[in-house]
């Protein structure tokens, strides 16, 4: 995805536009942080941002990206936000999906909302040690903004975000985003196994209530085990290899929709931080 083009196109239609941090004042509260992913949008209402180390949302909402019923799904936001009016809050948005974010912005504008900020890499209080920060997924950078609030001052961090894709990224001891790895998410791998084979079924990995046994006695069980434990093993290995690059043991954080399902097997190396991206959005417009 051309993230720079995405930011330019969206910012051209928003007032106030997302601008350089040198020229933008902190936005007024309350605010609804919106994390627009590839399969769903996550929203969080923040009425205060002074909690340490991370601000916590007073309520959250998940809106699936169902293209057939998108307008109806967005209308649920107004009910969720009540008694606050849609045009009475600020809407900072971090997006990796152009169409859903464009529909959301259009929906907000129809309801008279003018306080909309579509975040770009240049808006974030974060050093990025890469040649093209604008080409990095904004969700990865937003995770890093929040992680810098959680990690000790002289300790690096590793962020594992488990969504449509799994990203495993390194933050230096100085707080700079250093890059990382991207691999298919658990659900994405499940769909690929179904779509690119003739007989393998589509396994609903969201239906798992506990880690599957590694010895699958049937096809669905074998697929569930391979998808789940393959992701856990890949994440564990990537954490180990990135940690080997750091001078001190890193703080390792798990976030994203699938993070709770793998938090148990990874509890010895990582801790769960479910609102990391949303907190990063809120912090990026408040600091």
Secondary structure, DSSP 8 states (H G I E B T S, - for coil): --HHHHHHHHHTT-SS----GGG-----SSEEEEEE-SSEEEEEEES----SSS---SEEEEEE--GGGHHHHHHHHHHHHTTS-GGGSBEEEEES-HHHHHHHHHHHHHTT---EEE--GGGSS--B-SS-GGGS-HHHHHHHHHHHHHS-TT--EEEEEESSEEEEEEE-TTS-EEEEEEEE-HHHHHHHHHHTSSS-----GGG-SS---SS-SSHHHHHHHHHHHHHHHHHHHHHHHHHTTSSS--EEEEESTTHHHHTTTTTTT-EE-TTHHHHHHHHHHH-
